[in-house]
Amino acid sequence: TLSLHDALPISAIAGILSKELCEGVARWVLQCQTYEGGFGGEIGAEAHGAYTYCGVATLALLDEKGSMDILRLKVKLQQVCQTFSIIHDLAFVFKYLPAEVVG
């Protein structure tokens, strides 16, 4: 999820972001969401605050926020010791991304 979070904005800035480049990305990121609600760095990995931020940000960039299991994500955020940082990061993502990206 970290590399996708880096690749999408860089591709957009470089003017090469396309449907073909984004094909299957949201599906893969969603498979990284764990039973506890957060996101791991790969399918089947343990959830972590940084990967959760990157997973949510990637889905926001792809306008796929509604595909996440929000209820489980909220539970995970309550359990994470870095909750304040994660919530702050998510607020930043939704505040500063262009409206057409956030949706």
N, CA, C and O atoms as a printed pandas DataFrame, in Angstrom:
     atom_number atom_name residue_name chain_id  residue_number  x_coord  y_coord  z_coord
0              1         N          THR        A               1    0.820   -1.198    0.000
1              2        CA          THR        A               1    0.000    0.000    0.000
2              3         C          THR        A               1    0.859    1.255    0.000
3              4         O          THR        A               1    0.442    2.286   -0.528
4              5         N          LEU        A               2    2.046    1.185    0.581
5              6        CA          LEU        A               2    2.925    2.362    0.585
6              7         C          LEU        A               2    3.350    2.742   -0.825
7              8         O          LEU        A               2    3.316    3.918   -1.188
8              9         N          SER        A               3    3.744    1.772   -1.611
9             10        CA          SER        A               3    4.227    2.084   -2.958
10            11         C          SER        A               3    3.100    2.613   -3.830
11            12         O          SER        A               3    3.326    3.493   -4.661
12            13         N          LEU        A               4    1.883    2.090   -3.657
13            14        CA          LEU        A               4    0.752    2.601   -4.426
14            15         C          LEU        A               4    0.441    4.036   -4.038
15            16         O          LEU        A               4    0.118    4.869   -4.885
16            17         N          HIS        A               5    0.543    4.311   -2.741
17            18        CA          HIS        A               5    0.281    5.662   -2.263
18            19         C          HIS        A               5    1.275    6.646   -2.871
19            20         O          HIS        A               5    0.925    7.799   -3.120
20            21         N          ASP        A               6    2.490    6.213   -3.109
21            22        CA          ASP        A               6    3.501    7.063   -3.749
22            23         C          ASP        A               6    3.299    7.130   -5.261
23            24         O          ASP        A               6    3.429    8.198   -5.859
24            25         N          ALA        A               7    2.985    6.008   -5.872
25            26        CA          ALA        A               7    2.920    5.933   -7.335
26            27         C          ALA        A               7    1.764    6.735   -7.926
27            28         O          ALA        A               7    1.923    7.355   -8.977
28            29         N          LEU        A               8    0.615    6.733   -7.275
29            30        CA          LEU        A               8   -0.542    7.413   -7.854
30            31         C          LEU        A               8   -0.368    8.926   -7.944
31            32         O          LEU        A               8   -0.595    9.494   -9.013
32            33         N          PRO        A               9    0.030    9.605   -6.857
33            34        CA          PRO        A               9    0.222   11.061   -6.975
34            35         C          PRO        A               9    1.349   11.431   -7.943
35            36         O          PRO        A               9    1.242   12.413   -8.678
36            37         N          ILE        A              10    2.414   10.653   -7.943
37            38        CA          ILE        A              10    3.526   10.934   -8.856
38            39         C          ILE        A              10    3.070   10.770  -10.296
39            40         O          ILE        A              10    3.433   11.573  -11.156
40            41         N          SER        A              11    2.281    9.744  -10.568
41            42        CA          SER        A              11    1.750    9.535  -11.913
42            43         C          SER        A              11    0.829   10.677  -12.326
43            44         O          SER        A              11    0.852   11.121  -13.474
44            45         N          ALA        A              12    0.022   11.147  -11.381
45            46        CA          ALA        A              12   -0.876   12.268  -11.685
46            47         C          ALA        A              12   -0.075   13.531  -12.007
47            48         O          ALA        A              12   -0.392   14.246  -12.958
48            49         N          ILE        A              13    0.951   13.797  -11.221
49            50        CA          ILE        A              13    1.787   14.980  -11.444
50            51         C          ILE        A              13    2.516   14.870  -12.782
51            52         O          ILE        A              13    2.668   15.860  -13.498
52            53         N          ALA        A              14    2.960   13.670  -13.108
53            54        CA          ALA        A              14    3.686   13.458  -14.365
54            55         C          ALA        A              14    2.760   13.414  -15.579
55            56         O          ALA        A              14    3.218   13.387  -16.721
56            57         N          GLY        A              15    1.452   13.406  -15.318
57            58        CA          GLY        A              15    0.493   13.385  -16.414
58            59         C          GLY        A              15    0.318   12.027  -17.065
59            60         O          GLY        A              15   -0.131   11.941  -18.207
60            61         N          ILE        A              16    0.667   10.966  -16.354
61            62        CA          ILE        A              16    0.554    9.625  -16.938
62            63         C          ILE        A              16   -0.460    8.743  -16.210
63            64         O          ILE        A              16   -0.555    7.548  -16.489
64            65         N          LEU        A              17   -1.212    9.324  -15.284
65            66        CA          LEU        A              17   -2.227    8.553  -14.561
66            67         C          LEU        A              17   -3.346    8.205  -15.539
67            68         O          LEU        A              17   -3.934    9.091  -16.159
68            69         N          SER        A              18   -3.632    6.937  -15.672
69            70        CA          SER        A              18   -4.631    6.479  -16.630
70            71         C          SER        A              18   -5.480    5.380  -16.010
71            72         O          SER        A              18   -5.148    4.838  -14.957
72            73         N          LYS        A              19   -6.578    5.063  -16.680
73            74        CA          LYS        A              19   -7.428    3.953  -16.220
74            75         C          LYS        A              19   -6.641    2.658  -16.208
75            76         O          LYS        A              19   -6.790    1.847  -15.294
76            77         N          GLU        A              20   -5.801    2.457  -17.218
77            78        CA          GLU        A              20   -5.008    1.232  -17.299
78            79         C          GLU        A              20   -4.048    1.115  -16.112
79            80         O          GLU        A              20   -3.864    0.032  -15.557
80            81         N          LEU        A              21   -3.449    2.225  -15.736
81            82        CA          LEU        A              21   -2.511    2.226  -14.610
82            83         C          LEU        A              21   -3.231    1.929  -13.295
83            84         O          LEU        A              21   -2.669    1.288  -12.406
84            85         N          CYS        A              22   -4.469    2.393  -13.175
85            86        CA          CYS        A              22   -5.233    2.226  -11.939
86            87         C          CYS        A              22   -6.032    0.928  -11.893
87            88         O          CYS        A              22   -6.616    0.591  -10.863
88            89         N          GLU        A              23   -6.058    0.209  -12.992
89            90        CA          GLU        A              23   -6.865   -1.010  -13.068
90            91         C          GLU        A              23   -6.421   -2.035  -12.023
91            92         O          GLU        A              23   -5.254   -2.421  -11.964
92            93         N          GLY        A              24   -7.364   -2.458  -11.216
93            94        CA          GLY        A              24   -7.106   -3.482  -10.206
94            95         C          GLY        A              24   -6.495   -2.963   -8.913
95            96         O          GLY        A              24   -6.376   -3.718   -7.947
96            97         N          VAL        A              25   -6.103   -1.686   -8.870
97            98        CA          VAL        A              25   -5.433   -1.150   -7.675
98            99         C          VAL        A              25   -6.382   -1.138   -6.485
99           100         O          VAL        A              25   -6.026   -1.620   -5.409
100          101         N          ALA        A              26   -7.582   -0.596   -6.661
101          102        CA          ALA        A              26   -8.533   -0.523   -5.543
102          103         C          ALA        A              26   -8.862   -1.922   -5.034
103          104         O          ALA        A              26   -8.919   -2.142   -3.824
104          105         N          ARG        A              27   -9.074   -2.853   -5.932
105          106        CA          ARG        A              27   -9.388   -4.229   -5.527
106          107         C          ARG        A              27   -8.258   -4.810   -4.680
107          108         O          ARG        A              27   -8.508   -5.457   -3.663
108          109         N          TRP        A              28   -7.005   -4.574   -5.106
109          110        CA          TRP        A              28   -5.868   -5.103   -4.356
110          111         C          TRP        A              28   -5.767   -4.443   -2.975
111          112         O          TRP        A              28   -5.555   -5.123   -1.971
112          113         N          VAL        A              29   -5.921   -3.113   -2.934
113          114        CA          VAL        A              29   -5.836   -2.405   -1.651
114          115         C          VAL        A              29   -6.936   -2.889   -0.717
115          116         O          VAL        A              29   -6.682   -3.104    0.469
116          117         N          LEU        A              30   -8.133   -3.062   -1.219
117          118        CA          LEU        A              30   -9.233   -3.541   -0.381
118          119         C          LEU        A              30   -8.959   -4.933    0.173
119          120         O          LEU        A              30   -9.410   -5.258    1.272
120          121         N          GLN        A              31   -8.233   -5.751   -0.560
121          122        CA          GLN        A              31   -7.867   -7.076   -0.061
122          123         C          GLN        A              31   -6.841   -6.985    1.067
123          124         O          GLN        A              31   -6.648   -7.950    1.807
124          125         N          CYS        A              32   -6.186   -5.842    1.205
125          126        CA          CYS        A              32   -5.223   -5.632    2.290
126          127         C          CYS        A              32   -5.907   -5.189    3.583
127          128         O          CYS        A              32   -5.265   -5.131    4.631
128          129         N          GLN        A              33   -7.220   -4.872    3.517
129          130        CA          GLN        A              33   -7.934   -4.516    4.737
130          131         C          GLN        A              33   -8.134   -5.789    5.548
131          132         O          GLN        A              33   -8.644   -6.787    5.039
132          133         N          THR        A              34   -7.733   -5.745    6.802
133          134        CA          THR        A              34   -7.746   -6.943    7.641
134          135         C          THR        A              34   -9.080   -7.104    8.368
135          136         O          THR        A              34   -9.938   -6.222    8.331
136          137         N          TYR        A              35   -9.229   -8.236    9.020
137          138        CA          TYR        A              35  -10.443   -8.522    9.790
138          139         C          TYR        A              35  -10.665   -7.487   10.889
139          140         O          TYR        A              35  -11.798   -7.264   11.317
140          141         N          GLU        A              36   -9.574   -6.849   11.349
141          142        CA          GLU        A              36   -9.708   -5.871   12.429
142          143         C          GLU        A              36   -9.989   -4.467   11.915
143          144         O          GLU        A              36  -10.203   -3.551   12.708
144          145         N          GLY        A              37   -9.990   -4.286   10.588
145          146        CA          GLY        A              37  -10.397   -3.014   10.017
146          147         C          GLY        A              37   -9.303   -2.163    9.410
147          148         O          GLY        A              37   -9.569   -1.362    8.513
148          149         N          GLY        A              38   -8.076   -2.322    9.881
149          150        CA          GLY        A              38   -6.969   -1.546    9.325
150          151         C          GLY        A              38   -6.461   -2.172    8.039
151          152         O          GLY        A              38   -7.044   -3.130    7.533
152          153         N          PHE        A              39   -5.382   -1.632    7.518
153          154        CA          PHE        A              39   -4.786   -2.149    6.297
154          155         C          PHE        A              39   -3.369   -2.623    6.574
155          156         O          PHE        A              39   -2.625   -1.997    7.329
156          157         N          GLY        A              40   -3.010   -3.732    5.953
157          158        CA          GLY        A              40   -1.640   -4.223    6.008
158          159         C          GLY        A              40   -0.897   -3.781    4.759
159          160         O          GLY        A              40   -1.496   -3.257    3.820
160          161         N          GLY        A              41    0.391   -3.995    4.756
161          162        CA          GLY        A              41    1.219   -3.617    3.619
162          163         C          GLY        A              41    1.071   -4.535    2.423
163          164         O          GLY        A              41    1.500   -4.200    1.319
164          165         N          GLU        A              42    0.467   -5.689    2.639
165          166        CA          GLU        A              42    0.192   -6.641    1.568
166          167         C          GLU        A              42   -0.951   -7.531    2.022
167          168         O          GLU        A              42   -1.319   -7.533    3.197
168          169         N          ILE        A              43   -1.498   -8.269    1.108
169          170        CA          ILE        A              43   -2.624   -9.142    1.434
170          171         C          ILE        A              43   -2.187  -10.153    2.490
171          172         O          ILE        A              43   -1.169  -10.828    2.341
172          173         N          GLY        A              44   -2.975  -10.242    3.557
173          174        CA          GLY        A              44   -2.698  -11.191    4.625
174          175         C          GLY        A              44   -1.777  -10.669    5.718
175          176         O          GLY        A              44   -1.552  -11.359    6.712
176          177         N          ALA        A              45   -1.237   -9.457    5.555
177          178        CA          ALA        A              45   -0.332   -8.899    6.566
178          179         C          ALA        A              45   -1.131   -8.229    7.684
179          180         O          ALA        A              45   -2.291   -7.856    7.509
180          181         N          GLU        A              46   -0.480   -8.090    8.823
181          182        CA          GLU        A              46   -1.092   -7.435    9.969
182          183         C          GLU        A              46   -1.306   -5.945    9.676
183          184         O          GLU        A              46   -0.474   -5.306    9.032
184          185         N          ALA        A              47   -2.414   -5.409   10.147
185          186        CA          ALA        A              47   -2.714   -3.996    9.951
186          187         C          ALA        A              47   -1.748   -3.133   10.757
187          188         O          ALA        A              47   -1.281   -3.530   11.825
188          189         N          HIS        A              48   -1.460   -1.954   10.230
189          190        CA          HIS        A              48   -0.559   -0.993   10.874
190          191         C          HIS        A              48   -1.072    0.398   10.549
191          192         O          HIS        A              48   -1.693    0.607    9.507
192          193         N          GLY        A              49   -0.816    1.339   11.429
193          194        CA          GLY        A              49   -1.299    2.707   11.238
194          195         C          GLY        A              49   -0.825    3.344    9.941
195          196         O          GLY        A              49   -1.616    3.981    9.245
196          197         N          ALA        A              50    0.443    3.187    9.605
197          198        CA          ALA        A              50    0.977    3.802    8.388
198          199         C          ALA        A              50    0.366    3.168    7.143
199          200         O          ALA        A              50    0.023    3.873    6.193
200          201         N          TYR        A              51    0.227    1.842    7.141
201          202        CA          TYR        A              51   -0.384    1.175    5.995
202          203         C          TYR        A              51   -1.870    1.527    5.895
203          204         O          TYR        A              51   -2.416    1.643    4.798
204          205         N          THR        A              52   -2.513    1.695    7.043
205          206        CA          THR        A              52   -3.917    2.091    7.042
206          207         C          THR        A              52   -4.070    3.463    6.400
207          208         O          THR        A              52   -4.957    3.672    5.572
208          209         N          TYR        A              53   -3.207    4.398    6.783
209          210        CA          TYR        A              53   -3.245    5.731    6.165
210          211         C          TYR        A              53   -3.051    5.611    4.650
211          212         O          TYR        A              53   -3.810    6.203    3.883
212          213         N          CYS        A              54   -2.060    4.863    4.224
213          214        CA          CYS        A              54   -1.773    4.741    2.791
214          215         C          CYS        A              54   -2.903    4.047    2.045
215          216         O          CYS        A              54   -3.232    4.427    0.921
216          217         N          GLY        A              55   -3.495    3.035    2.659
217          218        CA          GLY        A              55   -4.617    2.352    2.017
218          219         C          GLY        A              55   -5.810    3.279    1.832
219          220         O          GLY        A              55   -6.411    3.327    0.759
220          221         N          VAL        A              56   -6.147    4.017    2.893
221          222        CA          VAL        A              56   -7.269    4.950    2.814
222          223         C          VAL        A              56   -6.962    6.064    1.816
223          224         O          VAL        A              56   -7.826    6.430    1.019
224          225         N          ALA        A              57   -5.753    6.603    1.847
225          226        CA          ALA        A              57   -5.381    7.677    0.924
226          227         C          ALA        A              57   -5.407    7.197   -0.525
227          228         O          ALA        A              57   -5.863    7.922   -1.409
228          229         N          THR        A              58   -4.926    5.989   -0.771
229          230        CA          THR        A              58   -4.944    5.440   -2.128
230          231         C          THR        A              58   -6.370    5.290   -2.624
231          232         O          THR        A              58   -6.674    5.645   -3.763
232          233         N          LEU        A              59   -7.254    4.762   -1.772
233          234        CA          LEU        A              59   -8.655    4.618   -2.171
234          235         C          LEU        A              59   -9.301    5.987   -2.393
235          236         O          LEU        A              59  -10.152    6.137   -3.270
236          237         N          ALA        A              60   -8.902    6.979   -1.608
237          238        CA          ALA        A              60   -9.423    8.336   -1.815
238          239         C          ALA        A              60   -8.955    8.886   -3.157
239          240         O          ALA        A              60   -9.737    9.499   -3.883
240          241         N          LEU        A              61   -7.697    8.674   -3.488
241          242        CA          LEU        A              61   -7.169    9.135   -4.765
242          243         C          LEU        A              61   -7.889    8.479   -5.943
243          244         O          LEU        A              61   -8.053    9.089   -7.000
244          245         N          LEU        A              62   -8.312    7.245   -5.752
245          246        CA          LEU        A              62   -9.015    6.506   -6.803
246          247         C          LEU        A              62  -10.524    6.729   -6.757
247          248         O          LEU        A              62  -11.267    6.161   -7.558
248          249         N          ASP        A              63  -10.974    7.560   -5.812
249          250        CA          ASP        A              63  -12.401    7.805   -5.597
250          251         C          ASP        A              63  -13.134    6.507   -5.280
251          252         O          ASP        A              63  -14.234    6.264   -5.775
252          253         N          GLU        A              64  -12.514    5.681   -4.454
253          254        CA          GLU        A              64  -13.092    4.398   -4.038
254          255         C          GLU        A              64  -13.271    4.329   -2.524
255          256         O          GLU        A              64  -13.285    3.240   -1.950
256          257         N          LYS        A              65  -13.407    5.493   -1.874
257          258        CA          LYS        A              65  -13.524    5.521   -0.415
258          259         C          LYS        A              65  -14.691    4.684    0.086
259          260         O          LYS        A              65  -14.598    4.031    1.126
260          261         N          GLY        A              66  -15.796    4.707   -0.665
261          262        CA          GLY        A              66  -16.994    3.997   -0.240
262          263         C          GLY        A              66  -16.870    2.492   -0.264
263          264         O          GLY        A              66  -17.744    1.788    0.242
264          265         N          SER        A              67  -15.798    1.989   -0.842
265          266        CA          SER        A              67  -15.615    0.539   -0.938
266          267         C          SER        A              67  -15.051   -0.071    0.338
267          268         O          SER        A              67  -15.118   -1.287    0.523
268          269         N          MET        A              68  -14.495    0.757    1.221
269          270        CA          MET        A              68  -13.883    0.250    2.454
270          271         C          MET        A              68  -14.944   -0.212    3.436
271          272         O          MET        A              68  -16.094    0.223    3.374
272          273         N          ASP        A              69  -14.554   -1.091    4.337
273          274        CA          ASP        A              69  -15.423   -1.462    5.448
274          275         C          ASP        A              69  -15.206   -0.412    6.531
275          276         O          ASP        A              69  -14.351   -0.566    7.404
276          277         N          ILE        A              70  -15.993    0.655    6.460
277          278        CA          ILE        A              70  -15.821    1.808    7.347
278          279         C          ILE        A              70  -16.056    1.433    8.805
279          280         O          ILE        A              70  -15.343    1.910    9.688
280          281         N          LEU        A              71  -17.035    0.594    9.064
281          282        CA          LEU        A              71  -17.327    0.207   10.446
282          283         C          LEU        A              71  -16.115   -0.453   11.086
283          284         O          LEU        A              71  -15.742   -0.108   12.208
284          285         N          ARG        A              72  -15.499   -1.399   10.384
285          286        CA          ARG        A              72  -14.303   -2.056   10.936
286          287         C          ARG        A              72  -13.143   -1.077   11.023
287          288         O          ARG        A              72  -12.350   -1.146   11.962
288          289         N          LEU        A              73  -13.029   -0.162   10.057
289          290        CA          LEU        A              73  -11.953    0.823   10.087
290          291         C          LEU        A              73  -12.072    1.704   11.323
291          292         O          LEU        A              73  -11.064    2.018   11.956
292          293         N          LYS        A              74  -13.276    2.102   11.670
293          294        CA          LYS        A              74  -13.487    2.926   12.869
294          295         C          LYS        A              74  -13.048    2.176   14.118
295          296         O          LYS        A              74  -12.434    2.760   15.011
296          297         N          VAL        A              75  -13.359    0.891   14.184
297          298        CA          VAL        A              75  -12.952    0.076   15.332
298          299         C          VAL        A              75  -11.426    0.040   15.415
299          300         O          VAL        A              75  -10.859    0.187   16.497
300          301         N          LYS        A              76  -10.758   -0.157   14.269
301          302        CA          LYS        A              76   -9.298   -0.204   14.250
302          303         C          LYS        A              76   -8.714    1.123   14.708
303          304         O          LYS        A              76   -7.756    1.143   15.481
304          305         N          LEU        A              77   -9.277    2.231   14.241
305          306        CA          LEU        A              77   -8.745    3.534   14.624
306          307         C          LEU        A              77   -8.855    3.760   16.129
307          308         O          LEU        A              77   -8.015    4.441   16.716
308          309         N          GLN        A              78   -9.871    3.201   16.749
309          310        CA          GLN        A              78  -10.015    3.333   18.197
310          311         C          GLN        A              78   -8.964    2.522   18.940
311          312         O          GLN        A              78   -8.641    2.830   20.087
312          313         N          GLN        A              79   -8.432    1.496   18.301
313          314        CA          GLN        A              79   -7.473    0.614   18.950
314          315         C          GLN        A              79   -6.028    1.055   18.751
315          316         O          GLN        A              79   -5.149    0.660   19.516
316          317         N          VAL        A              80   -5.782    1.849   17.757
317          318        CA          VAL        A              80   -4.419    2.189   17.364
318          319         C          VAL        A              80   -3.855    3.273   18.267
319          320         O          VAL        A              80   -4.535    4.257   18.560
320          321         N          CYS        A              81   -2.631    3.099   18.702
321          322        CA          CYS        A              81   -2.024    4.092   19.583
322          323         C          CYS        A              81   -1.754    5.406   18.852
323          324         O          CYS        A              81   -1.646    6.453   19.491
324          325         N          GLN        A              82   -1.643    5.367   17.534
325          326        CA          GLN        A              82   -1.396    6.583   16.764
326          327         C          GLN        A              82   -2.693    7.157   16.198
327          328         O          GLN        A              82   -2.674    7.818   15.160
328          329         N          THR        A              83   -3.820    6.911   16.869
329          330        CA          THR        A              83   -5.106    7.334   16.333
330          331         C          THR        A              83   -5.123    8.813   15.993
331          332         O          THR        A              83   -5.602    9.199   14.927
332          333         N          PHE        A              84   -4.609    9.641   16.884
333          334        CA          PHE        A              84   -4.638   11.080   16.624
334          335         C          PHE        A              84   -3.904   11.409   15.335
335          336         O          PHE        A              84   -4.394   12.190   14.519
336          337         N          SER        A              85   -2.740   10.819   15.150
337          338        CA          SER        A              85   -1.972   11.084   13.940
338          339         C          SER        A              85   -2.701   10.606   12.701
339          340         O          SER        A              85   -2.716   11.296   11.682
340          341         N          ILE        A              86   -3.298    9.440   12.777
341          342        CA          ILE        A              86   -4.007    8.892   11.622
342          343         C          ILE        A              86   -5.199    9.768   11.271
343          344         O          ILE        A              86   -5.407   10.088   10.101
344          345         N          ILE        A              87   -5.978   10.157   12.259
345          346        CA          ILE        A              87   -7.144   11.000   11.993
346          347         C          ILE        A              87   -6.694   12.329   11.401
347          348         O          ILE        A              87   -7.321   12.850   10.479
348          349         N          HIS        A              88   -5.610   12.871   11.932
349          350        CA          HIS        A              88   -5.073   14.123   11.397
350          351         C          HIS        A              88   -4.650   13.925    9.938
351          352         O          HIS        A              88   -4.941   14.767    9.089
352          353         N          ASP        A              89   -3.976   12.832    9.651
353          354        CA          ASP        A              89   -3.543   12.566    8.277
354          355         C          ASP        A              89   -4.735   12.419    7.341
355          356         O          ASP        A              89   -4.731   12.961    6.235
356          357         N          LEU        A              90   -5.754   11.689    7.780
357          358        CA          LEU        A              90   -6.932   11.510    6.942
358          359         C          LEU        A              90   -7.643   12.840    6.700
359          360         O          LEU        A              90   -8.103   13.115    5.591
360          361         N          ALA        A              91   -7.727   13.659    7.741
361          362        CA          ALA        A              91   -8.346   14.979    7.573
362          363         C          ALA        A              91   -7.562   15.794    6.557
363          364         O          ALA        A              91   -8.148   16.503    5.739
364          365         N          PHE        A              92   -6.250   15.696    6.607
365          366        CA          PHE        A              92   -5.400   16.403    5.649
366          367         C          PHE        A              92   -5.692   15.931    4.225
367          368         O          PHE        A              92   -5.823   16.741    3.308
368          369         N          VAL        A              93   -5.792   14.616    4.050
369          370        CA          VAL        A              93   -6.061   14.060    2.724
370          371         C          VAL        A              93   -7.365   14.623    2.168
371          372         O          VAL        A              93   -7.413   15.070    1.022
372          373         N          PHE        A              94   -8.416   14.601    2.973
373          374        CA          PHE        A              94   -9.715   15.023    2.474
374          375         C          PHE        A              94   -9.840   16.541    2.367
375          376         O          PHE        A              94  -10.665   17.039    1.600
376          377         N          LYS        A              95   -9.040   17.274    3.118
377          378        CA          LYS        A              95   -9.120   18.736    3.058
378          379         C          LYS        A              95   -8.337   19.293    1.869
379          380         O          LYS        A              95   -8.810   20.218    1.209
380          381         N          TYR        A              96   -7.179   18.764    1.586
381          382        CA          TYR        A              96   -6.291   19.374    0.622
382          383         C          TYR        A              96   -6.273   18.738   -0.760
383          384         O          TYR        A              96   -5.730   19.325   -1.696
384          385         N          LEU        A              97   -6.849   17.562   -0.907
385          386        CA          LEU        A              97   -6.936   16.999   -2.256
386          387         C          LEU        A              97   -8.002   17.747   -3.034
387          388         O          LEU        A              97   -9.002   18.166   -2.451
388          389         N          PRO        A              98   -7.817   17.926   -4.327
389          390        CA          PRO        A              98   -8.835   18.582   -5.139
390          391         C          PRO        A              98  -10.185   17.861   -5.022
391          392         O          PRO        A              98  -10.227   16.638   -4.885
392          393         N          ALA        A              99  -11.268   18.609   -5.076
393          394        CA          ALA        A              99  -12.606   18.041   -4.926
394          395         C          ALA        A              99  -12.874   16.922   -5.915
395          396         O          ALA        A              99  -13.537   15.942   -5.578
396          397         N          GLU        A             100  -12.362   17.058   -7.143
397          398        CA          GLU        A             100  -12.624   16.008   -8.134
398          399         C          GLU        A             100  -11.895   14.718   -7.797
399          400         O          GLU        A             100  -12.271   13.653   -8.288
400          401         N          VAL        A             101  -10.866   14.793   -6.975
401          402        CA          VAL        A             101  -10.146   13.577   -6.553
402          403         C          VAL        A             101  -10.852   12.947   -5.362
403          404         O          VAL        A             101  -11.050   11.732   -5.326
404          405         N          VAL        A             102  -11.234   13.767   -4.387
405          406        CA          VAL        A             102  -11.856   13.263   -3.159
406          407         C          VAL        A             102  -13.273   12.794   -3.420
407          408         O          VAL        A             102  -13.697   11.790   -2.847
408          409         N          GLY        A             103  -14.009   13.478   -4.254
409          410        CA          GLY        A             103  -15.379   13.077   -4.598
410          411         C          GLY        A             103  -16.430   13.599   -3.679
411          412         O          GLY        A             103  -17.614   13.324   -3.875
